[in-house]
């Protein structure tokens, strides 16, 4: 069962708008932003017009993940997703935990570090120099597990 994230009014006042919101991976919901949220946060014309549910996004992202040819490419894909949309990233990880854990943790991370020039993430934060996947705050993943 999923848990609910409580957002207070003061939290809403601190949420970035427009491109700043889309550039904040933990808050970016991509095409899952509703029409109301798109209006409230100034996201019109910044996203494709079709609103998708998180389930639809997760299915599309998993299909893209499956098209990758090898574990290094899958690792790079997941890290790029984490850098842009952590909500979707963690949903995908939770939905496919056994399949994806080895890709965001050793041994694939070691391979990615060896091929660092090929595996730079979008913001370059997951190249072995910063906190690892499992060192991230647990509240981010708790949205999807009960």
Order of alpha helices (4+ residues) and beta strands (2+ residues): alpha-alpha-alpha-alpha-alpha-alpha-alpha-alpha-alpha-alpha
